[in-house]
Amino acid sequence: MKHLLAAMFVFLLVAAAKADAPDSMMIHVRMEAVLLSDNDGSNPKGVLSIAQLEQWIDNANESLRVSHANIVIDFDPKKDLARVRNSTINRLDHNSNGVASVHAAKYPNKMVVFFRAYNPAGSGVAVTGNGYTAYNEYVPVGSSGCTGSSTSGCSASYTVMPSVYCYTTVATDRVKAGQPYGPLGPDKSGCGIKNAGGWYVYQLFGQLTHEVGHYFGLPHTFPGSYDFLSTPALLQSWYDGTPRAGTKRSIRIYDGDSAGGPLIDDGTPIMSGWTFTVPDTPSDAGAHLFTDNNLSMCDTPDKTIKDGSGARVVFHAARYTLHASFAGKPVALTFRPDKGDVMSYFVCKRPATFSEGQVATMRHVLTTDPQRNYLLCRNPADAALRPYMTCPKKLPHIVHRPPSIKMPQAGKPYTAF
């Protein structure tokens, strides 16, 4: 499972040659929303309203639309919504992957999204941890290895989200005197969110959109599974690391979705062996470099930060430059991150957008990768795509069953957040 995503992209290189589906052809992906509560029924239904859930989905579809992806997430609350009592899954935080993976297999041919709720509605901040996506082998109910009374071999990928819409917020920029609204204007979430602590605060409307990107095969624009390059010393240390074989040491080391780097991991084993092929996103060291240094991420003022390492970062308008050294010689690297890209951690544009390269990668993964094209192979709305897809010749007979909650715990998830 550890190297499943790497294998996913290797498959793209060795799969039987087939022309990609024309960009004009619409791809439909059905989504199953699983609203969770604990075993005893605490955290009752309604923590996430259907209207709020649909706002998250609408935001994702709007980003796909304005990016000309011709991909749409289909969701019907009468057919694609389950309310499940399961304390283990409800408290997922990059753990208990076996339980969640088996449960996700109960919703075959769908993108499965678990919405966690730890505390009763109205109790305040009700979840810990952010959204993430776990990649698993697809073994749905009714297929070989997942039949009869035993479901321990069942498996599917899934996304984990919080389910308290109004308490998933992000602070973007420092408040400016005389300017009541930040870079995205007034908050339109309906949550009544107010600026706090001297920062403009917004509902994190693009959180599901970001996880949709992961589910469809996209990594971050910055290196690593999370945004951790927050100081000049860390940026310099990352540059000092060993680049991937055949790769020239350059600013591309910081490009998280480029085959040019990075090689070294971010302190977790899950990044080992990843290779990506999105050629058109700029190098990006992440958003925490801004917010962890008390700087606005969107409308960033001119400023220089130092930390005693000898390296410094100089911010100016939409760019910033790392001044460091390597092998005793000075190095200057100027970054111009796309602060409106869905797969970054910046929240500076609504709707956030996917680049052309990201769109091409998502479409290719969805139609050719066996760990994702199951989302399309049985969907009547995708019938016109069949000549361009690599669906199994014999699809398993899917047996629909009510969700089960007593499943053994397996290994750790292979995740992207």
N, C-alpha and C positions, 0 to 999 in steps of 0.2 A: 504494500500500500504506500510505503514511503516514497517510492519513485514513480507512482502512478501518473502524476501530471507530466513528468519528464517523458515517460513512455507515450503519453498522449500526443506530445508534439513530435516525438520520433516517428510515430505512426503516420503523421501527416507527410513525412518525407518519403516513406516507403510504401504507402498505400498504392493500390493499382491506379494507374493514371486515369483520371476522369476530369472532364472540364468542370470548372466551378459553375454553380448555378448563376445565371445572369443576375447582375446586381438589381435589376428591376423586379425580380420575383420576390414576393413577400414570404417571409419565414414566420410561421406561427408556433409559439411555445406556450403550452398550457401550464399554469402554475397552481399548485395545491398549497393553500395557506392552512397551517396547522396551529390553531390558537391553543396554547397550553395552560394547564393549571396543575396544582399538586394532586397527589393521589386522593387526598381527602376532600377535594373540591374547592380548597381555598384558592384564592386568586381567581374569582369567578369570571364567567364570560362577561364581556363588556369592557374589560380593561383596555382593549383595543377595539374601537368601534369599526363597523364595516366601512363607514364613510372615511375614517382615517386610513384604514388598510388600502382602500381604493385610491386615496391621495398618493400613497407611496408608489403604488403600481402605475398610476397616471403619470407621476413624475418620471418614472423609468421609461415609460412609453414615449413621453415627450422628448427625452434625451435621445432615444433611438430615432425618433421621427426627424428631429432637426439635424441629426447627424447623417440622414439619408441612409440609414442602415437597412431599411425595409425588413425589420424584425419587429414583431409585436408580441407582447405577453398577453395571452388571453386568460381572463379570470371571470368566472360566474359564481357569485357567492352561494347559489343554490346547488351547484355541482362540484365546486372546487374548494370547499371550506370544511374543515373538520375541527371539532373541539375535543381535546384529548386530555385526560387526567393522567399525568405521568411525572412524578416529582424528579426523576432522574433526568429526563429530557428537558424538563422545565428549567433545570439549573445547569444546563450545559454551559461550559466556559472552556472550550478546547479540551474536553474530556468526555468520557463515556461514549466514545464514538461507535462502539459496537451496538449499543442499545439504539442509538439514533439512526445508524445506518440500516439496521434491520427494520426499524419502524418506517423509514423513508421508502423502503421497498414495497410497502403496503399501498402506495399510490403510483402504480406503474405508468410510465410514459409521461410523467409530469416533473416539472421543476418543483422540488419540495422545499418549502420555507417554514421553519419552526419559529414561532413568535413566543418568546419567554415572558413570563410575568411572575415575579417573586412575591410580591406583596399585594394586598387588596387594592382595588381601584381607589384613587384619591389619597393614597398614603404617601405620596411624594416620589422620590427617585426609587423606582421599583425594580431595576435590573442592574447587574454589574456586568462589565465586559461589553464590547461592541459587537457588531455583526461580523461573521466570518463564514467561509465556505469550506466544507470538508469534501474532498474528492475520494470516492470509493468505487470499486468495481460494481458494475450494474448487474445484479442478480435478482430480478423482481419475483414476486410471488407467482407461482405457476411455471417458472422456468426450471431447468435442470439445476439441482442443488438447492432448490427452494420450493419443495412440493410437500404435499401431505401434511401431517401434524407437526413436523419439524420445520421451524423457520430460522434456525440458528445460522443457516448458510445464506440467508437473504441479505441483500446489500444494495445500497443506492447512495448517491451523493446527496448532499443537502446544504441548505444555507440556514444559519441561525441569526435571528434578529431579536431585538427587544420588542416588547409589545405595549409599551407605554409611550405613545406617539409624542405627547407634549413634553416629555421629560428627556427626550433625546435631542440635545441642543449642542450648538457649537458657538464659541466666541471667535469672531473673525478679526476685528480691528479695534484699536483703541478709540474710545469716544472722543470726538472733537467738539469743542465748545461751539454752541450755536447750531450744531448739526444733530437733530434728533435721530436720524436714521443712518445706518451704515451703508456699505457698498451695494447691498441688495435691496435697499429701500425698506419700507415697513414690513414687519413680519406678517405673512399672509396665511399662516398655518391654522388660524382660528383658535390657537392655544393661549392667546393673551401674553405671549412672551415679552418680557421687558429687558432692557439693557441692564447689565449687572456688573459690579466691580470695576466700572470704568471701561467696559468692553461692549461692543455691539453684539447681541446674541440672537441667534436664529434657530428655529427647528431644523434638525438635520434632514432636510427633505430628500437629499440625494443618497441616503444611506443604503436603501434597497437597490438603487440604480448601480451603485458601486459593486454590491455583491452579485448583481445580475452579470456585470462584466466579468467577475471571477468565474461564475458558474458557466459562462459561455467561453471560457478559455483565456481570459486576459490577466496578466500580472499587473503589479503597480508600475507607475512611471518612474518611481524612485527605487533604489536597490533594497532588497530585503522584504520580509513578510510584514514588517511594520516600520513606522517612520521614526528612526532613532538617531539620525545624524544631526544632532542639535547643537554642536559646538565646533569652533574652528579646529580644535584638536582632533575630534572624531572625523571631520572631513579630511584632514591631512592624513590621519591613520588609514582611512579607507583608500586614499590614493596610494599610500605606501604598500598596500597589499599586493599579492601576486595576481596579475591579470590572467584571464583564461588563455590557454595555449593558443598561439597564433594571433593573439590580440595585442595591438599596440597600446601601451599605457597612455591614456588620454582622458579627457572629460567624459568619454563614453563609459568609463568605469562606473559612473554614477547613474547610468541609464538602465533602469530596472527591467525594461522590456526589450532590450537589445541583445542580440547574440554576442555583442562585443563585451559584455560584462553584466554583472560582476561574477567573479569566481568565488571569492571568499564569502562565507555565510555571515549572518547577522547575530550569531550567538545561539541560533536554534538549528536543529538538523534538517528542518523541513525544506530549506532552500537548496540543499545539495543536489547538484546535477540538473537544475532547471536550465532550459535553453529556450529563448523566445525570439520571435521574428517580427517585431513591430518596428519598422524602420523610420517612422516619421514623427515620433514624439521626441522633444528635446530632453537633454539630460536634466535630472531633477534630484536634488538632495533631500527633498521633503519639506513639509510645512512646519514641522516642529522647530526647525532652525529659526523660524520667525517667532512663533508664539512662545517658545521656551525662553526666548531672549526679550520678551515683552514688546515685540514688534508686531505691528499690523501685518496680516498675511496678504491683504489685497492692496490697500493704498499705503505702501511701505515708505516711510520717510528715509531720507539719506542718513546713514549712520554706519559707524565702524564698530565691530565687536571683537574683543580680544579675550583670551582666557589664560594667558601665561605660558602657552605652548610654543610661542614664536609664530604661530599662524594667526591670521586675522581674516575677517570677512567684511567687505565693504559693500554696503547696500546703496543702490542709486536707481530710482525710478523702478522700472519693471525688471531690472537685472541686478545681479550681485556677483562679486568676484572674490574667490578664495585666493589669498596670497599665502603660499606655503613654501616648503623647500623639499627637494628630493635629491639624495646623493650629494648634498652640499650645494646644490644649485637652486636658485629661486624658481618657483612655479606660480603662474597666475592663470586661473581658470574662471571664465565668466559664464555664469548660468543665466538662462532666460526661460524659466519653467513656464509651461502652459498652465496657468492658474485656473483655467476653466475646464480642464480635462477630468472626466469622470474618474479615472483610475489614479489620480493624484489625491492627496489629502487636503488640497486647497478647497475652500468653499467661497469662491469669488464670482460665480456666474450661475444664473438660473435661467433656463436649465443648463446644467453642465453638458459637455458634448464629448463624443468619441472622435478620434482622428480617423482619417481614411484607412490607415493601416490597421487600426484597432477594429474597425468595421469589417475589413477584409478577413482578419484573423477570426473574429467571431463567426462570420458566415461560413468560413472554411471548416472550423471546428464543428459547428452544428450540423453540417451536412456530410462530413467525412469521418469524423472520429467516432468509433463505436461506443465510447464512453459518454457521448453526448447525442449522437444522431437518433438514439432511441426516443428522444423528445419529439422527433418528427416522423419516424417511420410508421407509426400507427395513427397519426393524426390526419383525418380526412382533409383538413384544411391545407395540408402540405402535399397532397397527392401529386400536384404538378412538379414537385421537386424530385420525385422518385428517380427519373433518369440520371440525375446528378448525384445521387446518394449511394452509399455503400451499406444499405440495410441488409440484415441477415436474410438468407433465402427462406429460412423457416423461422418465423417469429413464434415465441412461446405462447401457448394458450394461457391467457391471464385469468386467474381466478380472483375475483374481488372479494375481500374479506373485511370484516370490521377490524379496526386497529387493535393490536395486542400490546400490553404494556409490560409484560414480564419477559424480558429478554436478557441473555447473558451479556456481560460487558466484554468487549474485545479490545483491540489495540488502540493506539492513539490516532487521532485524525491527521490526515495530510491536508493542511489548511492554507487558505489565503484570507487575509482580513480586509 
